[in-house]
Amino acid sequence: MVYVAKYKGWFCEECYDNMQNSLDPKRWFNESVMVDENAKKPCYVLTWCPYGGLVEAFRIRREITKFTCQVFGHDCPVFYISEKVIEK
């Protein structure tokens, strides 16, 4: 067993290794290449998440950042798949 202070818990070695592998950016959608680091999270405007389960296809960070969804723990897709076009 491995104690991980960050998570305040004990993990079996295999589970801990799997968790560390899941943090690898190459495991996630688009290999973590951002298209707009200054995008605004749409949930703040809409008051609901437009991405649903899609958010789980994006990376998990070791530390919380402005890109991280506070609800799901993954990066918000808006930073990776947004396009600067709108309907008129």
C-alpha positions in Angstrom: 0.0 0.0 0.0 1.0 3.6 -0.7 -0.1 6.6 1.3 -0.7 9.6 -0.9 -0.8 12.8 1.3 -2.4 14.8 -1.5 -5.4 12.5 -1.6 -5.2 11.8 2.2 -5.6 8.1 1.6 -4.0 4.7 1.1 -3.9 3.1 -2.4 -2.7 -0.3 -3.6 0.4 0.1 -5.7 -1.4 -1.0 -8.9 -4.2 1.5 -8.3 -1.7 4.3 -7.6 0.2 3.5 -10.8 -3.0 3.4 -12.8 -4.0 6.8 -11.3 -0.6 8.3 -12.2 -0.9 6.9 -15.8 -4.4 8.5 -16.1 -2.7 11.9 -15.5 -0.6 11.6 -18.6 -1.8 14.2 -21.1 -1.3 11.9 -24.1 -4.1 9.7 -22.7 -6.7 12.4 -23.2 -8.5 13.9 -26.1 -6.4 15.9 -28.5 -3.3 15.1 -26.4 -3.9 18.2 -24.4 -3.3 20.7 -27.2 -5.2 23.8 -26.3 -6.7 26.0 -29.0 -7.7 28.9 -26.7 -6.2 29.3 -23.3 -8.2 32.5 -22.7 -11.6 31.0 -23.4 -14.3 31.5 -20.8 -16.0 28.5 -19.3 -19.5 28.3 -20.7 -21.1 27.0 -17.5 -20.6 30.4 -15.9 -22.8 32.0 -18.6 -25.3 29.1 -19.1 -25.5 28.0 -15.5 -25.2 24.4 -16.6 -22.5 22.3 -18.3 -23.0 22.0 -22.1 -20.4 19.2 -22.3 -21.9 16.5 -20.0 -20.0 13.3 -20.1 -17.6 14.7 -22.8 -15.7 16.4 -20.1 -14.4 13.0 -19.0 -12.4 12.7 -22.2 -10.2 15.6 -21.2 -7.1 15.5 -19.0 -7.0 15.5 -15.2 -4.3 17.8 -13.8 -2.2 17.1 -10.7 -3.1 20.6 -9.4 -6.3 22.6 -9.8 -5.8 25.3 -12.4 -8.1 27.8 -14.2 -8.6 25.1 -16.8 -10.0 22.6 -14.3 -13.7 21.9 -13.9 -14.4 22.2 -10.2 -17.2 19.7 -10.5 -15.7 16.9 -12.7 -12.0 17.4 -12.0 -11.1 17.2 -15.7 -10.1 20.2 -17.8 -13.0 22.0 -19.3 -13.4 21.1 -23.0 -13.8 24.8 -24.0 -10.0 25.3 -23.9 -9.5 22.4 -26.4 -12.3 22.4 -28.9 -13.7 26.0 -29.1 -13.8 27.8 -32.3 -14.0 31.6 -32.6 -17.2 31.7 -34.7 -20.8 32.6 -33.8 -24.1 32.6 -35.6 -25.6 36.0 -36.6 
